[in-house]
Every structure is written in structure tokens, then in C-alpha cells.
Amino acid sequence: MSLYLILNLASISIPFFCSFDKRMPFFKYWKYLFPAILISGIIFISWDVYFTKIGVWGFNPAYHSNLIIFGLPLEEWLFFFCIPYACVFTHYSLIYFFPDKLYTKKSINIISYSLIIIFFLLGILNTDKLYTSSTFVLTAVILIYSVIYHQKTLGYFYWTFLVMLIPFFIVNGILTGFAIPEEVVWYNNNENLGIRMITIPVEDTFYGFSLILLNILIIDFLKEKRLSNLIGGKP
């Protein structure tokens, strides 16, 4: 079993088994979660396939299986299921057990608009660095939508994401070479800022931020649509 596969399975194992806890039966979210993972996966995997093809990043064959699909190892495909599942589970679990941990509307606006300005500037000023520009511009766009249409969700997500950073630094740290001889995932530093948090490119944090927030926004949309249909008398 490859190291990358082990990391994927370790990431999802506890959230999956805890999904059947009677206090917060997360499995009831699956009808919204799985479509969200599929939709976000189409976006992020397409991005991944293209960036792998042009050498923005790549994968060390010593740490993954020989099954390659559209240039990506099987484990990379599983990443876009296992990590969103684990993070979305964490998000809703934290809200369930700590429902009062919500930023005020004023705080949400200050944080959001400050980040939007910073991210757009970073994206625009670094158009020669594909990973940097694409990550920060996408994050800014998702934040604009969120602060306009899903402000409460964003207010919860800011603090739940801070908690998620703990397992993020563990898993992504290993993937980028911390405590192992070589990286599982390598990066072309000509396409990023070259700033590493230990071994993790700073862009990875906001790549993850966008991936998880997008999943949660899609879940919110699907839940609201279902509620609207029920109120309107549709099944």
C-alpha cells in the first residue's frame, strides 16, 4: 500500500465511522455531500490534470500506485473525495457541538473584504506564476460570492477552517516532504511564490480553503433548493 493511499485512508477513516454517531448522524448529509464532492471535483481535478501536464506540480512514483488516470495517480483522485469528506464532516461537527462560535456580521465583512483585496492583488501582481495567480484569484471570487449570498456559512467557516489547519499541516506536510526522504507531491517553484510553511507552499493553504469552502457552499445551495421545493410542494 502506497504512502499516499495510507494518508488518504487515514484522513477519512475517523470521519467516516463517526458519520453514524446518533448525536450528529452525518450520513444524512450524504445526499448533499456526494454531489458537492462531484461538482467541486470536476473543477479541481481538471485544474490538477492541466497543471500536472504542464509541470506546475507532479507526483513521485515512489509513493503512489502505478494506476494513472489522465496523468494523475489513483491516490490523487481519491484525495478529492477523502479530504473534502473529512473536512466537511469536521466543519459540521464543530458547528453542531459549538453552535455559538460565529463571527459577527461586521467581523465577517472586515475579514472577507480585506482578504478579497489582498488575494486579488496577489493574483494580479503574480500572473507569471500560474499556481499563485490562479489560486488567489479563485479564492477571491469564491469569497465574493460567499460574503454576498452565504455570510453566515462564511462566519462559521472562518473558525472551523482554523481547526482544520491542524490535520492539514500534518497530511500536507508529509505530502510535501516533511519527515520523509522525498516529496510525494513536488512543485515547480517558478510557478509559485516560493514561500514554504515548513515544506508546504503557502498557496496550498488557500487551495485547500477554496476546495472545502466550495463543497460547503454547494451543500448549502442543494439544501436550500430542496427546502424551496418542499415548500413549493415538490417532492
QUIHUUR-V777535 format. One record per pair of residues at least 12 apart in sequence whose ideal C-beta (glycine too) atoms are under 7 Angstrom apart, sorted by sequence separation. I is the first residue (numbers start at 1). J is the second residue. If there is no record, write none. Layout:
i=I j=J
i=I j=J
This chain:
i=123 j=136
i=59 j=73
i=122 j=136
i=123 j=137
i=187 j=201
i=59 j=76
i=119 j=136
i=120 j=137
i=123 j=140
i=53 j=71
i=52 j=71
i=52 j=72
i=119 j=139
i=120 j=140
i=178 j=198
i=49 j=70
i=119 j=140
i=178 j=199
i=49 j=71
i=177 j=199
i=49 j=72
i=176 j=199
i=48 j=72
i=116 j=140
i=176 j=200
i=173 j=198
i=173 j=199
i=116 j=143
i=173 j=200
i=48 j=76
i=115 j=143
i=116 j=144
i=172 j=200
i=112 j=143
i=169 j=200
i=45 j=77
i=172 j=204
i=45 j=80
i=112 j=147
i=44 j=80
i=109 j=147
i=41 j=80
i=108 j=147
i=168 j=208
i=112 j=154
i=108 j=151
i=37 j=81
i=40 j=84
i=105 j=151
i=108 j=154
i=37 j=84
i=108 j=155
i=111 j=158
i=37 j=85
i=161 j=209
i=161 j=212
i=33 j=85
i=103 j=155
i=102 j=155
i=102 j=156
i=33 j=88
i=103 j=158
i=157 j=213
i=101 j=159
i=4 j=63
i=157 j=216
i=3 j=63
i=4 j=64
i=5 j=65
i=131 j=191
i=132 j=192
i=2 j=63
i=95 j=156
i=130 j=191
i=131 j=192
i=132 j=193
i=2 j=64
i=129 j=191
i=2 j=65
i=26 j=89
i=29 j=92
i=129 j=192
i=153 j=216
i=129 j=193
i=153 j=217
i=95 j=160
i=26 j=92
i=91 j=157
i=94 j=160
i=8 j=75
i=126 j=193
i=139 j=206
i=146 j=213
i=150 j=217
i=153 j=220
i=135 j=203
i=142 j=210
i=4 j=73
i=24 j=93
i=91 j=160
i=94 j=163
i=5 j=75
i=8 j=78
i=12 j=82
i=15 j=85
i=19 j=89
i=90 j=160
i=136 j=206
i=139 j=209
i=150 j=220
i=4 j=75
i=8 j=79
i=11 j=82
i=15 j=86
i=132 j=203
i=135 j=206
i=139 j=210
i=142 j=213
i=146 j=217
i=11 j=83
i=24 j=96
i=131 j=203
i=135 j=207
i=138 j=210
i=142 j=214
i=2 j=75
i=12 j=85
i=90 j=163
i=8 j=82
i=12 j=86
i=15 j=89
i=56 j=130
i=90 j=164
i=11 j=86
i=15 j=90
i=56 j=131
i=87 j=164
i=62 j=182
i=63 j=184
i=60 j=182
i=60 j=183
i=60 j=184
i=88 j=212
i=59 j=184
i=87 j=212
i=91 j=216
i=59 j=185
i=60 j=186
i=84 j=211
i=88 j=215
i=57 j=185
i=58 j=186
i=84 j=212
i=88 j=216
i=57 j=186
i=57 j=187
i=57 j=188
i=84 j=215
i=56 j=188
i=55 j=188
i=56 j=191
i=11 j=171
i=7 j=171
i=7 j=174
i=44 j=211
i=7 j=175
i=40 j=211
i=40 j=214
i=40 j=215
i=37 j=215
i=40 j=218
i=36 j=215
i=39 j=218
i=4 j=184
i=3 j=184
i=36 j=218
i=36 j=219
i=33 j=219
i=36 j=222
i=32 j=219
i=35 j=222
i=29 j=219
i=32 j=222
i=32 j=223
